Amino acid sequence: MTNVGLCPTFDGNERTVEAYLLDYSGDIYGRELTVDFITKLRDEKKFATEDELKAQVAEDIRQGKAILDATGFN
């Protein structure tokens, strides 16, 4: 899963790309990756609290895994 945006919950003002590798636990720092976009889950949103953001990310992960399962992409 990937977030492309400004991280408004943390008052970000520079566009970033953050990739979260589902169910991966290795060390890939310094390695080149290719990211494929399959679908958009939601627009970026500023959350009132970090806990609200964490709850939404958990839901995003659930939805992302369901999409990957349905498309056979995993």
C-alpha positions in Angstrom: 0.0 0.0 0.0 1.2 3.5 -0.8 0.4 7.0 0.4 1.2 9.9 -1.9 0.5 13.2 -0.2 1.3 15.8 2.3 0.6 13.9 5.6 -1.9 16.6 6.8 -2.4 15.0 10.2 1.2 15.9 11.0 1.1 19.3 9.3 3.2 18.1 6.4 3.8 20.6 3.6 6.0 18.5 1.3 4.6 15.8 -0.9 5.9 12.4 0.0 5.6 8.8 -1.2 5.3 6.2 1.6 5.1 2.5 0.6 4.0 0.0 3.2 4.8 -3.6 2.2 2.0 -5.9 3.5 3.3 -8.9 5.5 6.9 -8.2 4.8 9.6 -8.1 7.6 12.9 -7.8 5.8 15.3 -4.9 5.5 15.1 -3.2 2.1 16.7 0.2 2.9 18.9 1.4 0.1 17.3 -1.0 -2.4 15.4 0.1 -5.5 11.7 -0.8 -5.7 9.0 -0.7 -8.3 5.5 0.4 -7.2 2.4 -0.6 -9.1 -0.8 1.3 -8.4 -3.9 -1.0 -8.6 -6.7 1.2 -7.3 -7.2 4.2 -5.1 -8.7 3.5 -1.6 -9.5 7.0 -0.5 -8.5 10.7 -0.6 -6.0 12.1 1.9 -7.6 13.4 5.1 -6.4 15.3 8.2 -7.4 13.3 11.3 -8.1 14.9 14.6 -5.9 12.5 16.5 -3.1 10.0 15.8 -5.4 7.2 17.1 -8.0 8.1 14.5 -5.3 7.9 11.8 -4.1 4.5 13.1 -7.7 3.1 13.0 -8.1 4.3 9.4 -4.8 2.8 8.4 -5.9 -0.5 9.9 -9.1 -0.3 7.8 -7.1 0.6 4.7 -4.9 -2.4 5.2 -8.0 -4.6 5.6 -9.4 -3.2 2.4 -6.1 -3.4 0.5 -5.6 -7.0 1.4 -9.2 -7.8 0.2 -8.5 -6.0 -3.1 -5.3 -7.9 -3.6 -7.0 -11.2 -2.8 -9.9 -10.4 -5.2 -7.5 -9.5 -8.0 -5.1 -12.4 -7.4 -2.3 -9.8 -7.2 -0.8 -11.1 -3.9 
